[in-house]
């Protein structure tokens, strides 16, 4: 039987546009921290907007969300979804990363009438069906980029 966990999706805005080096440093830190506490997930980034899915034990997610909420690198953190007793979708990745580029746009196209990550986040937060489609597309995108 598959492990059942809590899944939280949030979006936020960068206070300052991170450089590519800033993003990789953030990912390195997140991967090490997440691996140590059994969290998995994926981060999407586009022009100052973050969308992140976190999966794991509820208490580990609570601690991380409290830390993220105090992080001065971003503002306007909004929880879009918070589900318990869910199967782990991103178990192969302590923190996968999907930059919003032409390939991501193509893979996410068809999930709704949106342009860019922020609009996708709003749509996914409005409907559990839209969120499920988003998660499937994210998993497929991460797998495709990992295989490339």
ZAKOL-677970 format. One record per residue (C-alpha): residue in one letter; y, x, z. Coordinates in Angstrom, 3 decimals. Layout:
<atoms>
{code A y Y x X z Z}
...
</atoms>
This chain:
<atoms>
{code X y 0.000 x 0.000 z 0.000}
{code X y 3.459 x 1.280 z -0.919}
{code X y 5.856 x 2.271 z 1.818}
{code X y 8.402 x -0.455 z 2.644}
{code X y 11.934 x 0.694 z 3.402}
{code X y 15.558 x -0.389 z 3.613}
{code X y 17.703 x -0.045 z 0.479}
{code X y 21.501 x 0.035 z 0.557}
{code X y 23.807 x 0.174 z -2.448}
{code X y 27.474 x 1.033 z -2.057}
{code X y 30.419 x 2.026 z -4.168}
{code X y 33.482 x 4.030 z -3.291}
{code X y 36.427 x 5.800 z -4.887}
{code X y 37.130 x 9.529 z -4.810}
{code X y 40.398 x 10.469 z -3.094}
{code X y 40.760 x 13.342 z -5.552}
{code X y 38.831 x 13.838 z -8.752}
{code X y 36.012 x 16.246 z -7.893}
{code X y 35.339 x 19.229 z -10.100}
{code X y 31.871 x 19.736 z -11.520}
{code X y 31.315 x 22.406 z -8.839}
{code X y 32.414 x 19.908 z -6.151}
{code X y 29.869 x 17.362 z -7.407}
{code X y 27.032 x 19.903 z -7.434}
{code X y 27.936 x 21.069 z -3.905}
{code X y 27.960 x 17.448 z -2.709}
{code X y 24.544 x 16.895 z -4.332}
{code X y 23.073 x 20.079 z -2.828}
{code X y 24.226 x 18.995 z 0.648}
{code X y 22.979 x 15.427 z 0.166}
{code X y 19.583 x 16.563 z -1.101}
{code X y 19.011 x 18.895 z 1.858}
{code X y 20.183 x 16.307 z 4.409}
{code X y 18.223 x 13.463 z 2.821}
{code X y 15.022 x 15.460 z 2.559}
{code X y 15.264 x 16.372 z 6.259}
{code X y 15.431 x 12.691 z 7.321}
{code X y 13.240 x 11.080 z 4.658}
{code X y 15.959 x 9.442 z 2.583}
{code X y 15.821 x 9.075 z -1.188}
{code X y 18.199 x 7.660 z -3.742}
{code X y 20.476 x 8.154 z -6.694}
{code X y 24.189 x 8.781 z -7.175}
{code X y 26.146 x 7.698 z -10.233}
{code X y 29.623 x 9.079 z -10.834}
{code X y 32.324 x 8.144 z -13.317}
{code X y 36.003 x 9.059 z -13.300}
{code X y 36.544 x 8.819 z -9.573}
{code X y 34.041 x 6.029 z -8.906}
{code X y 30.771 x 6.517 z -7.037}
{code X y 27.808 x 4.158 z -6.951}
{code X y 24.966 x 5.212 z -4.679}
{code X y 21.566 x 3.787 z -3.804}
{code X y 20.025 x 4.984 z -0.527}
{code X y 16.459 x 4.277 z 0.596}
{code X y 14.690 x 5.053 z 3.842}
{code X y 14.177 x 4.143 z 7.473}
{code X y 16.908 x 1.791 z 8.758}
{code X y 18.091 x 4.135 z 11.516}
{code X y 18.432 x 7.068 z 9.081}
{code X y 20.424 x 4.877 z 6.680}
{code X y 22.702 x 3.678 z 9.512}
{code X y 23.476 x 7.273 z 10.547}
{code X y 24.187 x 8.337 z 6.985}
{code X y 26.396 x 5.331 z 6.219}
{code X y 28.446 x 6.029 z 9.357}
{code X y 28.897 x 9.620 z 8.196}
{code X y 29.795 x 8.582 z 4.641}
{code X y 32.344 x 6.058 z 5.921}
{code X y 34.166 x 8.903 z 7.718}
{code X y 33.987 x 11.341 z 4.792}
{code X y 37.564 x 12.170 z 3.702}
{code X y 36.507 x 12.772 z 0.088}
{code X y 36.388 x 9.062 z -0.695}
{code X y 37.832 x 5.665 z 0.255}
{code X y 37.202 x 1.969 z -0.294}
{code X y 33.510 x 2.133 z 0.555}
{code X y 31.997 x -1.275 z -0.186}
{code X y 28.396 x -2.242 z 0.530}
{code X y 27.093 x -4.089 z -2.525}
{code X y 23.570 x -4.698 z -1.311}
{code X y 21.495 x -4.188 z 1.829}
{code X y 17.813 x -5.106 z 1.650}
{code X y 14.938 x -4.574 z 4.054}
{code X y 11.206 x -4.363 z 3.464}
{code X y 11.611 x -3.111 z -0.101}
{code X y 9.362 x -0.773 z -2.086}
{code X y 10.792 x 2.708 z -2.554}
{code X y 12.105 x 3.116 z -6.116}
{code X y 13.530 x 6.631 z -5.984}
{code X y 10.777 x 8.303 z -3.962}
{code X y 10.619 x 11.296 z -6.291}
{code X y 14.249 x 12.221 z -5.678}
{code X y 16.007 x 13.119 z -2.421}
{code X y 19.183 x 12.454 z -4.414}
{code X y 19.021 x 11.999 z -8.158}
{code X y 22.283 x 12.237 z -10.069}
{code X y 23.404 x 10.331 z -13.132}
{code X y 26.761 x 11.284 z -14.631}
{code X y 28.369 x 8.426 z -16.530}
{code X y 28.321 x 9.662 z -20.105}
{code X y 27.427 x 8.315 z -23.553}
{code X y 23.671 x 8.464 z -22.803}
{code X y 24.078 x 6.596 z -19.516}
{code X y 26.336 x 4.023 z -21.156}
{code X y 23.700 x 3.473 z -23.852}
{code X y 20.881 x 3.122 z -21.299}
{code X y 22.866 x 0.741 z -19.096}
{code X y 24.165 x -1.314 z -22.027}
{code X y 22.703 x -4.773 z -21.994}
{code X y 22.872 x -5.110 z -18.219}
{code X y 26.113 x -7.000 z -18.631}
{code X y 29.430 x -7.087 z -20.416}
{code X y 31.008 x -4.091 z -18.758}
{code X y 32.610 x -0.815 z -19.616}
{code X y 32.068 x 1.949 z -17.116}
{code X y 30.569 x 2.395 z -13.706}
{code X y 33.060 x 0.420 z -11.639}
{code X y 32.511 x -2.746 z -13.667}
{code X y 28.746 x -2.239 z -13.470}
{code X y 28.994 x -1.917 z -9.677}
{code X y 30.949 x -5.175 z -9.412}
{code X y 28.391 x -6.982 z -11.552}
{code X y 25.403 x -5.581 z -9.660}
{code X y 26.991 x -6.556 z -6.347}
{code X y 27.422 x -10.143 z -7.504}
{code X y 23.780 x -10.885 z -8.304}
{code X y 20.397 x -9.768 z -6.988}
{code X y 18.971 x -10.143 z -10.514}
{code X y 21.700 x -7.885 z -11.907}
{code X y 21.019 x -5.385 z -9.124}
{code X y 17.286 x -5.382 z -9.910}
{code X y 18.024 x -4.733 z -13.600}
{code X y 20.396 x -1.941 z -12.585}
{code X y 17.751 x -0.292 z -10.373}
{code X y 15.168 x -0.390 z -13.164}
{code X y 17.666 x 1.099 z -15.628}
{code X y 18.617 x 3.791 z -13.108}
{code X y 14.979 x 4.779 z -12.536}
{code X y 14.364 x 4.935 z -16.290}
{code X y 17.537 x 6.998 z -16.795}
{code X y 16.649 x 9.481 z -14.052}
{code X y 13.111 x 9.866 z -15.422}
{code X y 14.372 x 10.355 z -18.979}
{code X y 16.959 x 12.938 z -17.899}
{code X y 14.379 x 14.741 z -15.725}
{code X y 11.973 x 14.953 z -18.655}
{code X y 14.610 x 16.304 z -21.050}
</atoms>
